[in-house]
Amino acid sequence: MSESEQRSLQSMQTEVDDYIQQFKTGYFSPLGQMARLTEEVGELAREVNHYYGEKQKKQTKNQRQYQRNLEMSFLY
């Protein structure tokens, strides 16, 4: 990555904040953020437990669901 492509975390946070401030609603409330994060972490935990834990998924379930939930957890 060249020097012109390198950006500081603060500059990226400022850019995101400026973008979000354009909208009437702005950021989600702290409770809303916690609820969304908790839901995603719970889904990920369930999939990890099915994949590595004692309670394996039934053979009819597709392993792609695990990968999809894992990917979605990191998008949020």
Backbone bond lengths (Angstrom), bond angles and torsions (degrees), N, CA, C in turn:
res aa  C-N    CA-C-N  psi(-1)  N-CA   C-N-CA  omega(-1)  CA-C   N-CA-C  phi
1 M - - - 1.443 - - 1.528 107.81 -
2 S 1.303 117.12 130.17 1.455 120.43 -179.16 1.525 110.34 -77.55
3 E 1.326 115.67 167.36 1.457 120.20 -179.16 1.520 111.53 -61.48
4 S 1.324 117.39 -35.54 1.462 120.10 -179.47 1.527 111.88 -69.70
5 E 1.333 117.45 -23.55 1.460 121.36 179.78 1.524 111.76 -87.54
6 Q 1.326 118.13 -18.48 1.448 121.23 -178.64 1.524 109.52 -76.94
7 R 1.332 115.09 133.37 1.447 120.82 179.76 1.515 108.50 -132.42
8 S 1.296 114.95 149.28 1.456 118.46 178.40 1.524 109.66 -80.78
9 L 1.312 115.23 158.28 1.458 120.68 176.95 1.520 109.94 -60.12
10 Q 1.318 116.36 -40.13 1.462 120.22 -179.18 1.531 111.35 -62.71
11 S 1.326 118.15 -40.55 1.468 119.71 179.41 1.528 111.12 -66.54
12 M 1.330 117.01 -35.80 1.463 119.78 177.72 1.523 110.65 -69.76
13 Q 1.340 117.32 -40.43 1.465 120.91 177.87 1.525 110.76 -63.29
14 T 1.315 116.74 -40.21 1.462 120.97 178.33 1.518 110.77 -63.51
15 E 1.323 117.15 -42.14 1.461 121.00 178.68 1.527 111.18 -62.04
16 V 1.330 116.70 -45.03 1.460 120.56 178.99 1.529 110.55 -64.29
17 D 1.325 116.92 -43.50 1.465 121.11 179.67 1.524 111.07 -62.23
18 D 1.319 117.44 -43.83 1.470 120.71 178.01 1.527 110.69 -60.01
19 Y 1.315 116.63 -40.75 1.467 120.47 179.63 1.525 110.84 -64.90
20 I 1.333 117.09 -46.58 1.467 121.20 -176.85 1.523 111.16 -66.13
21 Q 1.320 117.24 -34.82 1.459 120.99 -177.96 1.526 112.75 -66.51
22 Q 1.333 118.07 -12.82 1.458 121.64 177.66 1.524 112.13 -68.35
23 F 1.299 116.94 -23.57 1.450 121.86 -172.36 1.524 111.31 -97.62
24 K 1.308 115.49 149.00 1.465 122.45 -176.79 1.531 111.65 -59.33
25 T 1.322 116.20 -45.43 1.467 119.78 -175.20 1.521 112.84 -75.73
26 G 1.316 118.45 -26.66 1.463 120.93 -179.41 1.511 111.88 65.53
27 Y 1.314 115.33 -139.35 1.459 121.29 -179.25 1.529 110.55 -76.31
28 F 1.330 115.31 160.39 1.457 119.89 171.73 1.528 107.94 -71.23
29 S 1.313 116.15 154.76 1.463 119.45 177.43 1.531 109.27 -66.02
30 P 1.328 117.40 156.59 1.469 119.43 178.41 1.527 112.41 -56.43
31 L 1.331 117.38 -39.61 1.461 119.75 178.56 1.523 110.74 -64.93
32 G 1.315 116.84 -41.79 1.465 120.76 178.17 1.518 112.07 -63.01
33 Q 1.331 116.27 -40.95 1.462 120.53 177.81 1.521 110.75 -63.30
34 M 1.345 116.46 -44.50 1.458 120.18 -179.53 1.530 110.64 -63.63
35 A 1.334 116.78 -41.06 1.462 120.63 -179.08 1.527 110.78 -63.85
36 R 1.312 117.12 -43.55 1.472 120.27 178.89 1.524 111.78 -64.27
37 L 1.328 115.68 -45.15 1.461 120.04 179.59 1.524 111.01 -63.28
38 T 1.329 116.90 -43.32 1.467 121.37 179.49 1.518 110.86 -61.27
39 E 1.318 117.00 -41.60 1.459 120.62 179.02 1.524 111.10 -62.82
40 E 1.326 116.68 -45.81 1.462 119.89 -179.13 1.525 111.93 -65.63
41 V 1.329 116.90 -41.86 1.468 120.53 179.12 1.525 110.08 -64.62
42 G 1.347 116.90 -37.71 1.463 120.36 177.69 1.516 112.13 -63.37
43 E 1.330 116.44 -42.19 1.464 119.92 178.07 1.528 110.73 -64.05
44 L 1.314 116.32 -41.55 1.460 120.30 178.37 1.526 110.55 -64.25
45 A 1.335 117.18 -43.60 1.464 120.93 179.74 1.519 111.23 -60.99
46 R 1.328 117.07 -40.81 1.465 120.92 178.78 1.527 110.65 -61.80
47 E 1.330 115.94 -44.09 1.466 119.51 -179.52 1.526 111.90 -66.97
48 V 1.327 116.79 -40.46 1.466 119.96 177.96 1.521 109.68 -63.56
49 N 1.328 117.28 -41.26 1.457 121.10 178.22 1.523 110.97 -62.88
50 H 1.311 117.14 -41.76 1.473 119.84 178.32 1.520 111.10 -65.51
51 Y 1.318 116.19 -37.14 1.465 120.02 -175.55 1.522 112.18 -78.31
52 Y 1.344 116.68 -43.96 1.461 120.70 -174.92 1.525 113.94 -109.05
53 G 1.309 117.62 -19.48 1.457 121.19 -171.58 1.520 114.54 -84.22
54 E 1.315 114.47 -169.49 1.459 121.88 -177.17 1.521 112.46 -73.76
55 K 1.320 116.58 -31.01 1.459 120.28 -176.80 1.528 109.66 -96.95
56 Q 1.303 115.78 94.44 1.464 120.91 -179.71 1.525 110.52 -76.84
57 K 1.321 116.07 151.03 1.458 120.35 176.17 1.520 109.72 -68.71
58 K 1.312 114.34 154.93 1.461 118.85 175.34 1.519 108.58 -65.98
59 Q 1.315 116.31 154.59 1.455 121.10 -177.36 1.527 112.59 -62.00
60 T 1.323 117.99 -20.36 1.465 120.13 -178.55 1.527 111.98 -75.32
61 K 1.320 117.21 -18.26 1.461 120.27 179.32 1.523 109.42 -79.14
62 N 1.307 114.97 143.86 1.458 120.41 -177.57 1.524 110.39 -93.41
63 Q 1.314 116.80 138.70 1.457 121.27 -178.84 1.533 110.96 -67.88
64 R 1.303 118.20 -16.93 1.457 120.33 178.75 1.530 111.69 -62.26
65 Q 1.334 116.92 -28.85 1.463 120.03 179.13 1.524 110.45 -60.94
66 Y 1.326 116.86 -40.01 1.462 121.37 177.26 1.519 110.02 -59.96
67 Q 1.318 116.35 -48.74 1.459 120.39 -178.95 1.526 110.91 -64.29
68 R 1.318 117.35 -41.03 1.462 121.26 -179.57 1.531 110.45 -63.02
69 N 1.333 117.53 -45.09 1.462 120.23 178.98 1.518 111.63 -65.51
70 L 1.319 116.33 -37.55 1.456 119.83 178.29 1.526 109.79 -64.09
71 E 1.315 117.35 -44.28 1.462 120.94 179.71 1.526 110.81 -65.20
72 M 1.326 117.20 -42.93 1.460 121.04 -178.72 1.524 111.28 -65.40
73 S 1.322 116.99 -32.74 1.460 120.19 -179.75 1.526 111.12 -64.42
74 F 1.327 116.07 -34.49 1.446 118.68 -179.53 1.514 113.33 -84.70
75 L 1.325 118.29 -11.49 1.452 120.73 177.09 1.512 112.16 -78.23
76 Y 1.325 116.68 -26.32 1.449 120.37 -178.23 1.446 109.86 -92.82
